[in-house]
Amino acid sequence: QFMMQRVLTQRLARLFVLRNKLLLSVRPAAANMSTLLINQPNYSWLKELGLNEDNDGVYNGSWGGQGEVVTSYCPANNEAIARVRQATMAEYEETVQKAQDAWKVWADVPAPKRGEIVRQIGEALRRKIKALGSLVSLEMGKIYVEGVGEVQEYVDVCDYAVGLSRMIGGPILPSERPGHALIEQWNPVGLVGIITAFNFPVAVFGWNNAIALICGNVCLWKGAPTTPLTSVAVTKIVAEVLEHNHLPGAICSMTCGGADIGTAMAKDERVGLLSFTGSTHVGKQVAMMVQERFGRQLLELGGNNAIIVFDDADLNLVVPSAVFASVGTAGQRCTTTRRLMLHESVHDQVVERITKAYQQIRIGDPWDPNTLYGPLHSKQAVQQYLAAIEQAKQQGGTLVCGGKIMDRPGNYVEPTIITGLPHNAPIVHTETFVPILYVLKFKTEDEAFAWNNEVKQGLSSSIFTKDMGRVFRWLGPKGSDCGIVNVNIPTSGAEIGGAFGGEKHTGGGRESGSDSWKQYMRRSTCTINYSKDLPLAQGIKFE
């Protein structure tokens, strides 16, 4: 009996140990699951977008993802939202092949019919605009109204592209030879690779996608590694439209991933055009890889944008413009105002008024409708912010307001104004993707225009003046050297109807409106002889 009790006790002890081991192995997973924001009642709306705890990060007509699992974090509290399985190189290869097969179908669809599919994509986005805008706010960190506004940009570009689908084409040119016709034919480039940045995880894809599609191309998208849920949610919306119309899903493919996928796209000769949005540093590497294979590229890189305020400016326009352009999206737009050049006669007054406005900015959770200013996207950006302020002080700058990390969860920093720096201080010539505004004092128009143009980037610029002569000098050959040249409005907030992009180290690419569609097509000059003679050009006789 004693032996039986001893055996029974040992068995119970082993069972108890085994139970504890099982509990320990389950608890972390359960805890991990429960701490994901997507499982919390306040964020149940994420499931309306088809998102789950674990999400496939590859789409090519079917969903997959066998690569690294990445967790997406909310910048406002640094809590985990959900996870995404990225693409392997084998899945990238499979996706490109499926996209090529899909192009054979898509290229045969008439352009106005392609426009109808894009119209339906726009309608599908409209139906999900609030949820998708909320996701942008949650995952990127921009305030809710900007998140919704970004989805609206995609919708607007879809509307624009629908009309464009009935208008693209080349001219019929007069031929110098009798019985000949000279025409310009535009055809799609085939596969358009789209690499987008964290700060506009919906709109930049939309600019490229809508225009590329009506031109007859298929698309392969790699979104930013830190906003993968937005990439997945947008692709689900687009895929549903394609599948509803019995079209190959690979027309709009997606491979979530890091530098390995981006490098593969840059080097891949099957990618007819690579559109890259990101930093000048990485953009330069991408450009060299694409150029090495004589590929076509569309680069949207950095901006060190300036607002110039003259002595005759309407300061009631200047103050809200400068505040919006420097603080909006927490200084993380490529068109953010980083340099504010003030005429010496209005310098002190404008600094005082802007400082007062900065102190009234409502800071809070980005999805709160009352918030005007949210967090930086990453902890790395917070460190860049601190480093830039320290450099500015060392180079002679005076901190007027801000300059500190905020004592709250998330990646919050104070919007900052720095005065007293020379126009050519190294930190002034450095694009730091944070809410720091460098205020410079100038004397003459020539001086201000020269300062605007002396930085390496050439994206956006603006002057505030009532002098019409100055306006046209600013717009002319000796004025701003930027791709966006404004008068009496901020540097940010571009409309979709114009071509968006910049010069110099901004990359030279153009997206969205105007004739940007030409970047997504190849041009052929075609001469057709419908006579029975064979005259040569330039009157050459070869008999």
Disulfide bonds with the S-S distance in Angstrom:
none
